[in-house]
Amino acid sequence: MVGAGLSGAVIGRALAEAGHRITVIDSRDHVAGNCHTKRDPDTGVLVHVYGPHIFHTDDTQVWDYVNQFAQFQLYKNHVKSTTQGQVFSLPINLHTINQFYGKTMRPDEARAFIATQADSTITDPQTFEDQALAFVGRDLYDAFFRGYTQKQWGCDPTSLPASILKRLPVRFNYDDNYFFHKYQGMPRDGYTAMVTAILDHPNITVQLNTTYDPANASQWDHVFWTGALDGYFGFDLGRLGYRTLDFEQFSHSGDYQGCAVMNYGDVDVPYTRITEHKHFAPWEDHQGSVLYRETARDCGPDDIPYYPIRLVAEKALLADYISAARATQDVTFVGRLGTYRYLDMDVTIREALDCARDWQHARMTGAPAPQFSKAPL
Ligand code: UDP
């Protein structure tokens, strides 16, 4: 198992429970991949080292699964946005709309009003911009989506797929819950403790600070690769595009911003958001505060890949890497990086559980092992 993040831990655990011996190797000095959490030694605040991770799902099986390995504390994500000189509530809800337009509309009035703002000529939005214009119209799009998205993705929203915006709801009531999933929460002791518990099985050996050497492939019965798909092939065909994130950490003696996540919608503010980590654990009490100022940029060879960009050019290259992967024996490419997709944690776990099941089924029936946890295209 190459990679000790969520995909690696969940598949590793499932196969270990089925009697296989699993070696999990990771080049980092910790498990949990990008959802790694660590206590700040000065303040005691649990820091989301690679940026904010809030667990949310509608999948009861996945929710039950994570609750086996961690004590979850209910947590609702309330995000604010500073834009055009004011602080607004996200996702766009009745409070946002009324504040933005200086009105006191009720739900039906707001719905009718936004319908007059939205571009009804766009019936089948393909791009992020079209989706936003069809959804909320130009003014709200300019304030909340255009600048943020340009900073986040480094390109004009007209060249991004509509699917990115479909992640966010617009609400005609005062519900400011960022997610609409049935289950939401935070593992009380952090994600690293949860992943450590998943990996805690007599059939699993974890080797940190270790890189996988494909030259030793014959040493293993089967390899699950949770690293970047193009990375497996030494980037031979070119590099798939990713956005990486920079976190400028700073501290504060009290409460810096009064919420966990403050987005910045204006394009001339260079960062996308500021995260105040102690607010991810309101059940804890900390005097001091640790914050991240987050900026996104194109991922270079030595950077950590976060968001797959998946523009048209990447899709052609991706197709070539998929062919290369299909021609590779005894390797399964899994997870966000292995399948080059923008995955939430719950989907990652769901796909990992399914992948382990399919792999075992193939083993038992003599069928070929799955080459991907989920087809990347
Ligand atoms: N987005 C935006 N303005 C915001 C928040 C999000 O335009 O204030 C857009 C942006 O393009 C982002 C996408 O919506 O990439 C999805 O947002 P989400 O909060 O789900 O992003 P994540 O937390 O996964 O980075």
Residues whose N, C-alpha, C, O or C-beta is under 5 A from the ligand:
A	BS01	UDP	S81 F144 F145 Y148 T149 Q152 I164 L165 R167 N263
